[in-house]
């Protein structure tokens, strides 16, 4: 073949692949459509690298994705401008990172404990280093980032136990960090939001000062109903959201079991028995969603009639409020501190956040709910979006007022 023709063919193939990755039909209200398409393409490339690598025997999909994510973290690191004192420490056996502004305006200072997202299996405190630095600087508070052990090597409840241990240690030893133990907030995004709310629920049983604030950013709150409208709008990797139904099912199983024994049942939404669906339907009811997000109910295939197991797998974990915090009873919700919930419009987890916000409002609890139109799951970490920078600044102002 003529070399010029070979080059042309190569460029056509490359252009076709690039177009395939970049073509994602974001909605008309997308805040940054060009950048959002680029972001989505990068996630799809990472996904495909992991799939190809695992099929070639180069490692597990989880570990390859982690390595690729670490490369991305290198490009998003914040330079050390000398305004923060950053230390890696161990809190009662749990690795953490402490960010302390050198010029704290209030002493003892308020503090925010961050639990990172990443589906309980991916990302780490390095991936959230820039976020924590920005919040510590803008809010001028101490920030703690927890490096909990991750699934699938350490499934439930190990990541949650690590978070509870680290939070208890910090609250009990706040004075060592020049922090007011009565002005400590807990935050998390995505799976980190799940761990943050579950940690707050667990702390109700502990003899420690109460948290001042619980902050949840597009949190994962339940594994009970996987046919909510936002899940069905974002079913798989061709979706606009970075957080899709099939990805959530993958991550939920790694967290629950360390492997994936129920993928088919969860895709069909028949992993919960009819008996349990009726019991918990008051907590997860489509009528609690805003009218514009309600869709005609999709009927699941026949589910087990009694609770217990599916295909020999114990499914009771999905009903555990420490695994699915949205299933916590009203009395436990009433004991939570003031709560902030942020939901994103383009996100399979959108409805989880709305359901929690609606329940808490119905109970008359102290809640602030902020909904971000035209933005996707994970946008807070995309610092090349103006919306991300604006959000962190506004969020930091909110922390100053509420911690």
KARA-V193776 format. One record per residue. N is the residue number from 1. RES is the residue in one small letter. PHI is phi in whole degrees, -180 to 180 (NA if undefined). OMEGA is omega in whole degrees, 0 to 359 (999 if undefined). D_FIRST is the distance of its C-alpha to the first C-alpha in Angstrom with 1 decimal. Layout:
n->N res->RES phi->PHI omega->OMEGA d_first->D_FIRST
n->N res->RES phi->PHI omega->OMEGA d_first->D_FIRST
This chain:
n->1 res->x phi->NA omega->177 d_first->0.0
n->2 res->x phi->-55 omega->183 d_first->3.8
n->3 res->x phi->-60 omega->180 d_first->6.2
n->4 res->x phi->-67 omega->178 d_first->8.4
n->5 res->x phi->-67 omega->179 d_first->6.8
n->6 res->x phi->-61 omega->178 d_first->6.5
n->7 res->x phi->-63 omega->179 d_first->10.0
n->8 res->x phi->-62 omega->179 d_first->11.1
n->9 res->x phi->-61 omega->180 d_first->10.5
n->10 res->x phi->-61 omega->180 d_first->12.3
n->11 res->x phi->-67 omega->177 d_first->15.0
n->12 res->x phi->-64 omega->179 d_first->15.5
n->13 res->x phi->-63 omega->179 d_first->16.0
n->14 res->x phi->-61 omega->180 d_first->18.3
n->15 res->x phi->-64 omega->178 d_first->20.1
n->16 res->x phi->-64 omega->178 d_first->20.7
n->17 res->x phi->-64 omega->180 d_first->22.2
n->18 res->x phi->-61 omega->180 d_first->24.2
n->19 res->x phi->-64 omega->180 d_first->25.6
n->20 res->x phi->-62 omega->181 d_first->26.5
n->21 res->x phi->-70 omega->185 d_first->28.4
n->22 res->x phi->-80 omega->182 d_first->30.0
n->23 res->x phi->-80 omega->174 d_first->31.1
n->24 res->x phi->-138 omega->185 d_first->34.6
n->25 res->x phi->-77 omega->177 d_first->37.3
n->26 res->x phi->-67 omega->180 d_first->40.1
n->27 res->x phi->-65 omega->184 d_first->43.4
n->28 res->x phi->-62 omega->183 d_first->44.8
n->29 res->x phi->-89 omega->180 d_first->47.3
n->30 res->x phi->-56 omega->185 d_first->44.7
n->31 res->x phi->-73 omega->184 d_first->46.0
n->32 res->x phi->-137 omega->191 d_first->42.7
n->33 res->x phi->-55 omega->181 d_first->39.9
n->34 res->x phi->-69 omega->180 d_first->37.0
n->35 res->x phi->-65 omega->180 d_first->38.1
n->36 res->x phi->-67 omega->176 d_first->38.9
n->37 res->x phi->-64 omega->178 d_first->35.4
n->38 res->x phi->-63 omega->180 d_first->34.1
n->39 res->x phi->-60 omega->181 d_first->36.6
n->40 res->x phi->-65 omega->179 d_first->35.8
n->41 res->x phi->-63 omega->180 d_first->32.1
n->42 res->x phi->-63 omega->179 d_first->32.9
n->43 res->x phi->-66 omega->179 d_first->35.1
n->44 res->x phi->-66 omega->177 d_first->32.5
n->45 res->x phi->-62 omega->178 d_first->30.0
n->46 res->x phi->-59 omega->180 d_first->32.7
n->47 res->x phi->-61 omega->182 d_first->33.5
n->48 res->x phi->-69 omega->176 d_first->29.9
n->49 res->x phi->-60 omega->180 d_first->29.6
n->50 res->x phi->-65 omega->180 d_first->32.9
n->51 res->x phi->-66 omega->180 d_first->31.9
n->52 res->x phi->-66 omega->180 d_first->28.6
n->53 res->x phi->-61 omega->180 d_first->30.5
n->54 res->x phi->-68 omega->179 d_first->33.3
n->55 res->x phi->-68 omega->178 d_first->31.2
n->56 res->x phi->-88 omega->178 d_first->29.6
n->57 res->x phi->78 omega->181 d_first->33.2
n->58 res->x phi->-85 omega->181 d_first->33.2
n->59 res->x phi->147 omega->178 d_first->36.5
n->60 res->x phi->-74 omega->178 d_first->38.3
n->61 res->x phi->-58 omega->181 d_first->37.2
n->62 res->x phi->-64 omega->184 d_first->40.4
n->63 res->x phi->-69 omega->178 d_first->39.9
n->64 res->x phi->-66 omega->178 d_first->36.3
n->65 res->x phi->-61 omega->178 d_first->37.3
n->66 res->x phi->-60 omega->182 d_first->40.2
n->67 res->x phi->-65 omega->179 d_first->38.1
n->68 res->x phi->-65 omega->178 d_first->35.6
n->69 res->x phi->-63 omega->179 d_first->38.8
n->70 res->x phi->-64 omega->176 d_first->40.2
n->71 res->x phi->-63 omega->179 d_first->37.3
n->72 res->x phi->-63 omega->179 d_first->37.9
n->73 res->x phi->-61 omega->180 d_first->41.6
n->74 res->x phi->-59 omega->182 d_first->40.9
n->75 res->x phi->-81 omega->183 d_first->39.6
n->76 res->x phi->-108 omega->181 d_first->42.6
n->77 res->x phi->-65 omega->176 d_first->45.4
n->78 res->x phi->-88 omega->176 d_first->48.4
n->79 res->x phi->-66 omega->178 d_first->49.5
n->80 res->x phi->-80 omega->183 d_first->53.0
n->81 res->x phi->-96 omega->176 d_first->55.1
n->82 res->x phi->83 omega->182 d_first->58.3
n->83 res->x phi->-87 omega->181 d_first->59.9
n->84 res->x phi->-124 omega->170 d_first->59.6
n->85 res->x phi->-103 omega->186 d_first->60.8
n->86 res->x phi->-113 omega->182 d_first->58.2
n->87 res->x phi->-134 omega->169 d_first->59.1
n->88 res->x phi->-92 omega->183 d_first->57.8
n->89 res->x phi->-135 omega->176 d_first->60.7
n->90 res->x phi->-124 omega->178 d_first->61.7
n->91 res->x phi->-104 omega->178 d_first->64.0
n->92 res->x phi->52 omega->176 d_first->65.7
n->93 res->x phi->94 omega->183 d_first->62.6
n->94 res->x phi->-108 omega->179 d_first->60.0
n->95 res->x phi->-72 omega->177 d_first->57.6
n->96 res->x phi->-142 omega->173 d_first->58.0
n->97 res->x phi->-127 omega->184 d_first->57.2
n->98 res->x phi->-112 omega->178 d_first->60.0
n->99 res->x phi->-113 omega->182 d_first->59.5
n->100 res->x phi->-123 omega->176 d_first->62.7
n->101 res->x phi->-60 omega->182 d_first->63.1
n->102 res->x phi->-71 omega->181 d_first->64.9
n->103 res->x phi->-117 omega->180 d_first->67.1
n->104 res->x phi->-59 omega->182 d_first->68.2
n->105 res->x phi->-84 omega->180 d_first->70.5
n->106 res->x phi->-129 omega->175 d_first->72.3
n->107 res->x phi->-135 omega->354 d_first->73.6
n->108 res->x phi->-64 omega->189 d_first->73.6
n->109 res->x phi->-87 omega->164 d_first->70.3
n->110 res->x phi->-68 omega->179 d_first->68.7
n->111 res->x phi->-146 omega->176 d_first->65.7
n->112 res->x phi->-126 omega->177 d_first->62.6
n->113 res->x phi->-100 omega->182 d_first->61.1
n->114 res->x phi->-107 omega->174 d_first->57.4
n->115 res->x phi->-113 omega->188 d_first->55.7
n->116 res->x phi->-73 omega->177 d_first->51.9
n->117 res->x phi->-91 omega->180 d_first->49.7
n->118 res->x phi->118 omega->174 d_first->46.5
n->119 res->x phi->67 omega->181 d_first->47.3
n->120 res->x phi->65 omega->186 d_first->49.7
n->121 res->x phi->-123 omega->187 d_first->46.7
n->122 res->x phi->-115 omega->179 d_first->44.5
n->123 res->x phi->61 omega->183 d_first->45.2
n->124 res->x phi->-160 omega->183 d_first->48.1
n->125 res->x phi->-69 omega->176 d_first->50.5
n->126 res->x phi->-66 omega->178 d_first->47.9
n->127 res->x phi->-66 omega->180 d_first->46.0
n->128 res->x phi->-111 omega->182 d_first->49.3
n->129 res->x phi->-61 omega->181 d_first->50.4
n->130 res->x phi->-65 omega->178 d_first->49.6
n->131 res->x phi->-61 omega->182 d_first->51.3
n->132 res->x phi->-64 omega->178 d_first->54.4
n->133 res->x phi->-62 omega->182 d_first->54.6
n->134 res->x phi->-64 omega->180 d_first->54.5
n->135 res->x phi->-66 omega->179 d_first->57.2
n->136 res->x phi->-59 omega->180 d_first->59.4
n->137 res->x phi->-71 omega->185 d_first->59.2
n->138 res->x phi->-68 omega->182 d_first->59.6
n->139 res->x phi->-88 omega->182 d_first->62.3
n->140 res->x phi->55 omega->179 d_first->63.9
n->141 res->x phi->-135 omega->174 d_first->64.4
n->142 res->x phi->-76 omega->178 d_first->63.7
n->143 res->x phi->-123 omega->177 d_first->60.6
n->144 res->x phi->-114 omega->178 d_first->60.0
n->145 res->x phi->-116 omega->186 d_first->56.6
n->146 res->x phi->-94 omega->178 d_first->56.8
n->147 res->x phi->-100 omega->183 d_first->54.1
n->148 res->x phi->-68 omega->175 d_first->55.0
n->149 res->x phi->-70 omega->191 d_first->53.5
n->150 res->x phi->-110 omega->170 d_first->50.6
n->151 res->x phi->-73 omega->0 d_first->49.7
n->152 res->x phi->-83 omega->180 d_first->48.5
n->153 res->x phi->-62 omega->181 d_first->50.0
n->154 res->x phi->-129 omega->181 d_first->53.2
n->155 res->x phi->-76 omega->178 d_first->53.7
n->156 res->x phi->-52 omega->8 d_first->56.6
n->157 res->x phi->-102 omega->187 d_first->59.2
n->158 res->x phi->-58 omega->179 d_first->58.1
n->159 res->x phi->-58 omega->178 d_first->56.3
n->160 res->x phi->-67 omega->179 d_first->59.3
n->161 res->x phi->-59 omega->179 d_first->61.8
n->162 res->x phi->-61 omega->181 d_first->60.1
n->163 res->x phi->-65 omega->179 d_first->60.4
n->164 res->x phi->-61 omega->180 d_first->64.0
n->165 res->x phi->-61 omega->182 d_first->64.9
n->166 res->x phi->-66 omega->181 d_first->63.3
n->167 res->x phi->-66 omega->179 d_first->64.9
n->168 res->x phi->-60 omega->180 d_first->68.3
n->169 res->x phi->-61 omega->184 d_first->68.2
n->170 res->x phi->-66 omega->179 d_first->67.4
n->171 res->x phi->-61 omega->183 d_first->70.1
n->172 res->x phi->-71 omega->183 d_first->72.6
n->173 res->x phi->-117 omega->185 d_first->71.8
n->174 res->x phi->-57 omega->184 d_first->71.1
n->175 res->x phi->-63 omega->178 d_first->73.8
n->176 res->x phi->-66 omega->181 d_first->71.9
n->177 res->x phi->-109 omega->181 d_first->69.2
n->178 res->x phi->57 omega->181 d_first->71.7
n->179 res->x phi->-118 omega->175 d_first->70.8
n->180 res->x phi->-79 omega->185 d_first->73.2
n->181 res->x phi->-68 omega->176 d_first->72.9
n->182 res->x phi->-97 omega->181 d_first->74.0
n->183 res->x phi->-131 omega->182 d_first->71.1
n->184 res->x phi->-114 omega->177 d_first->68.1
n->185 res->x phi->-110 omega->179 d_first->65.3
n->186 res->x phi->-127 omega->182 d_first->62.5
n->187 res->x phi->-133 omega->176 d_first->59.1
n->188 res->x phi->-168 omega->178 d_first->55.8
n->189 res->x phi->-120 omega->177 d_first->52.7
n->190 res->x phi->57 omega->177 d_first->51.0
n->191 res->x phi->-63 omega->175 d_first->51.7
n->192 res->x phi->-66 omega->175 d_first->53.7
n->193 res->x phi->-68 omega->174 d_first->55.8
n->194 res->x phi->-59 omega->181 d_first->56.4
n->195 res->x phi->-66 omega->180 d_first->57.6
n->196 res->x phi->-65 omega->180 d_first->59.7
n->197 res->x phi->-68 omega->178 d_first->61.6
n->198 res->x phi->-63 omega->177 d_first->62.0
n->199 res->x phi->-64 omega->178 d_first->63.3
n->200 res->x phi->-62 omega->177 d_first->65.8
n->201 res->x phi->-67 omega->180 d_first->67.0
n->202 res->x phi->-66 omega->183 d_first->67.5
n->203 res->x phi->-66 omega->176 d_first->69.3
n->204 res->x phi->-61 omega->181 d_first->72.0
n->205 res->x phi->-92 omega->185 d_first->73.2
n->206 res->x phi->-106 omega->180 d_first->73.3
n->207 res->x phi->-91 omega->178 d_first->76.2
n->208 res->x phi->-136 omega->177 d_first->74.4
n->209 res->x phi->-57 omega->183 d_first->74.8
n->210 res->x phi->-71 omega->174 d_first->72.9
n->211 res->x phi->-62 omega->178 d_first->69.7
n->212 res->x phi->-82 omega->186 d_first->70.1
n->213 res->x phi->-151 omega->171 d_first->66.9
n->214 res->x phi->-117 omega->185 d_first->64.1
n->215 res->x phi->-122 omega->184 d_first->60.9
n->216 res->x phi->-124 omega->179 d_first->58.0
n->217 res->x phi->-108 omega->186 d_first->54.7
n->218 res->x phi->27 omega->187 d_first->52.7
n->219 res->x phi->-80 omega->169 d_first->54.2
n->220 res->x phi->-90 omega->189 d_first->53.3
n->221 res->x phi->-118 omega->181 d_first->56.8
n->222 res->x phi->-161 omega->174 d_first->56.5
n->223 res->x phi->-123 omega->189 d_first->54.6
n->224 res->x phi->-90 omega->182 d_first->57.0
n->225 res->x phi->-124 omega->183 d_first->55.5
n->226 res->x phi->-101 omega->175 d_first->51.7
n->227 res->x phi->-119 omega->171 d_first->51.9
n->228 res->x phi->-65 omega->183 d_first->53.3
n->229 res->x phi->-52 omega->183 d_first->51.8
n->230 res->x phi->-68 omega->175 d_first->49.8
n->231 res->x phi->-68 omega->182 d_first->48.3
n->232 res->x phi->-71 omega->177 d_first->47.3
n->233 res->x phi->-73 omega->183 d_first->45.8
n->234 res->x phi->-131 omega->189 d_first->43.6
n->235 res->x phi->-79 omega->188 d_first->42.7
n->236 res->x phi->-154 omega->188 d_first->39.4
n->237 res->x phi->-67 omega->175 d_first->36.5
n->238 res->x phi->-84 omega->183 d_first->35.4
n->239 res->x phi->-73 omega->179 d_first->38.7
n->240 res->x phi->-73 omega->183 d_first->39.6
n->241 res->x phi->-71 omega->171 d_first->41.9
n->242 res->x phi->-77 omega->184 d_first->40.9
n->243 res->x phi->-109 omega->186 d_first->43.7
n->244 res->x phi->-114 omega->180 d_first->43.0
n->245 res->x phi->-57 omega->184 d_first->45.0
n->246 res->x phi->-67 omega->177 d_first->42.6
n->247 res->x phi->-67 omega->178 d_first->42.4
n->248 res->x phi->-62 omega->179 d_first->46.2
n->249 res->x phi->-62 omega->176 d_first->46.7
n->250 res->x phi->-59 omega->184 d_first->44.5
n->251 res->x phi->-70 omega->179 d_first->46.5
n->252 res->x phi->-59 omega->180 d_first->49.8
n->253 res->x phi->-71 omega->176 d_first->49.4
n->254 res->x phi->-61 omega->180 d_first->48.4
n->255 res->x phi->-71 omega->184 d_first->51.5
n->256 res->x phi->-75 omega->191 d_first->53.7
n->257 res->x phi->-123 omega->186 d_first->52.7
n->258 res->x phi->83 omega->176 d_first->50.1
n->259 res->x phi->-152 omega->187 d_first->47.7
n->260 res->x phi->-126 omega->184 d_first->46.7
n->261 res->x phi->-86 omega->189 d_first->48.9
n->262 res->x phi->-125 omega->185 d_first->49.6
n->263 res->x phi->-55 omega->183 d_first->46.3
n->264 res->x phi->-61 omega->181 d_first->46.6
n->265 res->x phi->-65 omega->182 d_first->50.3
n->266 res->x phi->-74 omega->176 d_first->49.8
n->267 res->x phi->-61 omega->179 d_first->47.0
n->268 res->x phi->-82 omega->180 d_first->49.4
n->269 res->x phi->64 omega->179 d_first->52.2
n->270 res->x phi->-119 omega->180 d_first->54.4
n->271 res->x phi->-88 omega->178 d_first->54.9
n->272 res->x phi->-116 omega->183 d_first->58.4
n->273 res->x phi->-70 omega->177 d_first->61.2
n->274 res->x phi->-59 omega->179 d_first->63.0
n->275 res->x phi->-60 omega->181 d_first->66.2
n->276 res->x phi->-73 omega->176 d_first->64.6
n->277 res->x phi->-61 omega->179 d_first->62.9
n->278 res->x phi->-67 omega->182 d_first->66.3
n->279 res->x phi->-65 omega->186 d_first->67.9
n->280 res->x phi->-104 omega->183 d_first->65.5
n->281 res->x phi->-62 omega->179 d_first->64.6
n->282 res->x phi->-66 omega->180 d_first->67.1
n->283 res->x phi->-91 omega->183 d_first->64.9
n->284 res->x phi->-128 omega->187 d_first->61.6
n->285 res->x phi->-128 omega->183 d_first->62.4
n->286 res->x phi->-62 omega->179 d_first->60.1
n->287 res->x phi->-67 omega->179 d_first->63.2
n->288 res->x phi->-83 omega->180 d_first->63.2
n->289 res->x phi->-88 omega->174 d_first->59.9
n->290 res->x phi->-57 omega->186 d_first->59.9
n->291 res->x phi->-57 omega->183 d_first->59.9
n->292 res->x phi->-70 omega->180 d_first->56.6
n->293 res->x phi->-100 omega->179 d_first->54.9
n->294 res->x phi->-76 omega->177 d_first->56.7
n->295 res->x phi->-130 omega->176 d_first->54.8
n->296 res->x phi->-61 omega->185 d_first->55.9
n->297 res->x phi->-63 omega->176 d_first->56.3
n->298 res->x phi->-88 omega->182 d_first->53.6
n->299 res->x phi->-79 omega->178 d_first->55.5
n->300 res->x phi->-77 omega->171 d_first->54.4
n->301 res->x phi->-67 omega->184 d_first->54.2
n->302 res->x phi->-64 omega->179 d_first->57.3
n->303 res->x phi->-96 omega->176 d_first->58.0
n->304 res->x phi->-56 omega->182 d_first->60.4
n->305 res->x phi->-84 omega->179 d_first->64.0
n->306 res->x phi->-128 omega->182 d_first->65.4
n->307 res->x phi->-73 omega->176 d_first->64.2
n->308 res->x phi->141 omega->184 d_first->63.2
n->309 res->x phi->-134 omega->171 d_first->60.0
n->310 res->x phi->-129 omega->181 d_first->56.8
n->311 res->x phi->54 omega->178 d_first->55.1
n->312 res->x phi->78 omega->181 d_first->57.4
n->313 res->x phi->-103 omega->178 d_first->56.4
n->314 res->x phi->-70 omega->183 d_first->59.3
n->315 res->x phi->-100 omega->182 d_first->58.5
n->316 res->x phi->-64 omega->180 d_first->61.6
n->317 res->x phi->-59 omega->181 d_first->59.7
n->318 res->x phi->-68 omega->180 d_first->58.3
n->319 res->x phi->-99 omega->180 d_first->61.9
n->320 res->x phi->-74 omega->182 d_first->62.8
n->321 res->x phi->-63 omega->174 d_first->63.5
n->322 res->x phi->-81 omega->174 d_first->62.2
n->323 res->x phi->-98 omega->178 d_first->58.8
n->324 res->x phi->-122 omega->188 d_first->59.1
n->325 res->x phi->-58 omega->179 d_first->61.5
n->326 res->x phi->-66 omega->179 d_first->61.7
n->327 res->x phi->-90 omega->175 d_first->63.8
n->328 res->x phi->-62 omega->181 d_first->66.5
n->329 res->x phi->-75 omega->185 d_first->69.9
n->330 res->x phi->-62 omega->181 d_first->71.6
n->331 res->x phi->-62 omega->179 d_first->74.1
n->332 res->x phi->-71 omega->176 d_first->71.3
n->333 res->x phi->-63 omega->181 d_first->69.6
n->334 res->x phi->-64 omega->182 d_first->72.9
n->335 res->x phi->-88 omega->180 d_first->73.0
n->336 res->x phi->-71 omega->176 d_first->69.7
n->337 res->x phi->-72 omega->172 d_first->70.0
n->338 res->x phi->-49 omega->188 d_first->69.1
n->339 res->x phi->-124 omega->175 d_first->65.5
n->340 res->x phi->-115 omega->178 d_first->62.6
n->341 res->x phi->-124 omega->174 d_first->59.7
n->342 res->x phi->-115 omega->176 d_first->56.6
n->343 res->x phi->-118 omega->178 d_first->54.2
n->344 res->x phi->-114 omega->185 d_first->50.8
n->345 res->x phi->-65 omega->185 d_first->50.0
n->346 res->x phi->-102 omega->192 d_first->46.3
n->347 res->x phi->-165 omega->176 d_first->47.1
n->348 res->x phi->-62 omega->181 d_first->47.6
n->349 res->x phi->-91 omega->182 d_first->50.7
n->350 res->x phi->-52 omega->186 d_first->52.3
n->351 res->x phi->-72 omega->175 d_first->54.8
n->352 res->x phi->-56 omega->181 d_first->55.9
n->353 res->x phi->-65 omega->179 d_first->57.2
n->354 res->x phi->-65 omega->180 d_first->58.8
n->355 res->x phi->-64 omega->178 d_first->60.6
n->356 res->x phi->-65 omega->181 d_first->62.1
n->357 res->x phi->-60 omega->180 d_first->63.1
n->358 res->x phi->-65 omega->179 d_first->64.8
n->359 res->x phi->-61 omega->183 d_first->66.7
n->360 res->x phi->-68 omega->176 d_first->67.9
n->361 res->x phi->-65 omega->179 d_first->69.0
n->362 res->x phi->-61 omega->178 d_first->70.8
n->363 res->x phi->-81 omega->179 d_first->72.6
n->364 res->x phi->73 omega->183 d_first->73.6
n->365 res->x phi->-86 omega->182 d_first->71.8
n->366 res->x phi->-78 omega->187 d_first->70.9
n->367 res->x phi->-138 omega->169 d_first->67.2
n->368 res->x phi->-120 omega->181 d_first->64.9
n->369 res->x phi->-119 omega->179 d_first->61.7
n->370 res->x phi->-118 omega->180 d_first->59.0
n->371 res->x phi->-109 omega->185 d_first->56.1
n->372 res->x phi->-104 omega->180 d_first->53.0
n->373 res->x phi->-73 omega->174 d_first->51.5
n->374 res->x phi->71 omega->180 d_first->47.8
n->375 res->x phi->-125 omega->187 d_first->47.0
n->376 res->x phi->-105 omega->175 d_first->45.2
n->377 res->x phi->-53 omega->177 d_first->46.2
n->378 res->x phi->91 omega->187 d_first->45.8
n->379 res->x phi->-61 omega->184 d_first->45.9
n->380 res->x phi->-60 omega->182 d_first->48.7
n->381 res->x phi->-90 omega->181 d_first->46.3
n->382 res->x phi->-94 omega->188 d_first->43.8
n->383 res->x phi->-71 omega->175 d_first->45.5
n->384 res->x phi->-84 omega->169 d_first->43.0
n->385 res->x phi->-92 omega->172 d_first->44.7
n->386 res->x phi->-61 omega->180 d_first->47.9
n->387 res->x phi->-61 omega->178 d_first->49.3
n->388 res->x phi->-67 omega->180 d_first->49.0
n->389 res->x phi->-63 omega->179 d_first->50.8
n->390 res->x phi->-65 omega->182 d_first->53.5
n->391 res->x phi->-63 omega->181 d_first->54.0
n->392 res->x phi->-62 omega->178 d_first->54.6
n->393 res->x phi->-65 omega->180 d_first->57.0
n->394 res->x phi->-67 omega->179 d_first->58.9
n->395 res->x phi->-64 omega->178 d_first->58.9
n->396 res->x phi->-64 omega->175 d_first->60.3
n->397 res->x phi->-62 omega->178 d_first->63.1
n->398 res->x phi->-60 omega->179 d_first->63.8
n->399 res->x phi->-64 omega->179 d_first->64.2
n->400 res->x phi->-59 omega->183 d_first->66.6
n->401 res->x phi->-80 omega->191 d_first->68.7
n->402 res->x phi->-117 omega->175 d_first->68.7
n->403 res->x phi->-111 omega->999 d_first->68.8
